[in-house]
Structures are given as C-alpha cells and as structure tokens.
Amino acid sequence: MTDIKSQLDPDLRKLISKNKQVAIIPVGSIEQHGSHLPISTDTDIVTEVAKRISEKNRYLLLPTITFGVSFEHAPFFNLSIRESTLRTVLSDLCISLLSNRIKTVFIINGHHGNLKPIKNIDIRLKKLSKNKLKVFPLSYWHFMNREFDHAGFVETSLMLAISKNVKMKLAKKGLTTDKMTKQQIQKLGKLANKSFPKATKNGIWGDPTKATKKDGQRILDEIINNLSKRCQTCLTGHSS
C-alpha cells in the first residue's frame, strides 16, 4: 500500500512512472449513529476497509472524503453536502488522478446516502476522459453475507473491531424488521431516505446490544476478502 498523503513528490512520481497504479478514494459521512457510536462511524469504517484493500492489493490510498449526503438524518446531527457537490468533487479528483497518469480508480463508499451521487459516475468519467479513465464505484456493505443496518449489530461490531470510541453501555435497540413483510420494510426504507428519525425514532436501524469485537473482525474479514476479489475482477475482467 502507498498512502499518498505521506509521500514525497519525487518518490510518488517515480513510483507512478515505473508501474501502472490503481487508486482508491474512500467516501464516508458525518452523521448521528445513536448514543453509542461516534458521528464519524461511516468514515471510520470505510477508511479501514480502503486501507486494508490497498494493503492487500498494493493500491494507492487517497485521503477519505469525510463528508457525504446525510440530510435525511435531520434534525439529528449531520454535516452534509449536496449530491451534486459530492459528484463534482469525485469527478474532479478522478480527472486530477488521470492528469497524474493514474488511469484506474476505485471509489469505495461507506454511506447509503452517497449511493445516488456515485451511481453511473463511471460512465460520466469515461465520457469526460474520452475513455482514458476506468472508475469503479463500490459500496463495501454489498460484500458481506448479511443485511446491513445503521448503528445496529453490524456497524457496532465493525466499530468494536477497529475503534476504541464505542460506548456499549449506551447502546439501545432501534428499529428491527425481523417480523415485517418485504412491503413493510420497503415502505420504511423509503421513509428513512426522507427522514431517518421518523422511520427509526431513535436513529438506530437494528439492534446493537449484542454486537461484539469478534463478530466485527469476522464481518470485516469477509468484506475485505469479497471486495478484494471484486476489485481484481474489475481489473482483469475475470473472476478469481
């Protein structure tokens, strides 16, 4: 892995000139995650995922874009940027990477609200770069064999595995959908996209009270393994 923010310019340019480089841009958010998780949770998790993917595959790691599209969490705390802003920032960064002779970029997303801005950004950048850029937007939670949540069992377990800033004594059960029909869950999902507090009441989707560090480590390993395979498939066109 090469963490570019710590590199010296001559060394970085020399590295790029020797081999074709692949870059990773992690994208997170700043928003409420209940009483037990920090508002940086999405950013913390996606930063760790991107770091491990970069180490495993020797990619260039860019600094995480900390802010995302989180307006749906109001009036609970969030620091949000518009969809168009995030799309523009990501596009500008990818074009800038191309100007530095880096032609392949993975955008690793860590927040559900960022899905719309990154959708079809690969097609947009292909046109902007006249087919010189290959961009792959991927959301890390698509690479685990379980339903995702918000400050519930999964996110809390992941944070226990990577951070000391978790207050398990304050963890409270949130909205659980175990006994709901698919239609009921979809209806709640649509409401959550507009107002997460209205859908969940306490800002938590899931039950964090049984989360453990061991579960978090297992889920994280699964994500890294599956996501790493997808990255290699994107590069080679062949599944491993």
VENUR-V935085 format. One record per run of one state. SS is the DSSP state (helix for helix, strand for strand, loop for the rest). FROM is the first residue (numbers start at 1). LEN is the number of residues. Records with the same first field share a line. If there is no record, write none. Layout:
BEGIN
SS: FROM-LEN, FROM-LEN
END
This chain:
BEGIN
loop: 1-1, 7-2, 19-3, 28-2, 32-1, 34-3, 38-3, 58-2, 62-3, 66-2, 69-2, 74-4, 81-2, 100-4, 110-2, 119-2, 129-5, 144-6, 151-2, 163-3, 167-1, 171-4, 176-6, 195-1, 201-4, 206-2, 211-2, 237-4
strand: 2-2, 22-6, 30-2, 33-1, 37-1, 60-2, 65-1, 68-1, 78-3, 104-6, 134-6, 150-1, 166-1, 175-1, 205-1
helix: 4-3, 9-10, 41-17, 71-3, 83-17, 112-7, 121-8, 140-4, 153-10, 168-3, 182-13, 196-5, 208-3, 213-24
END
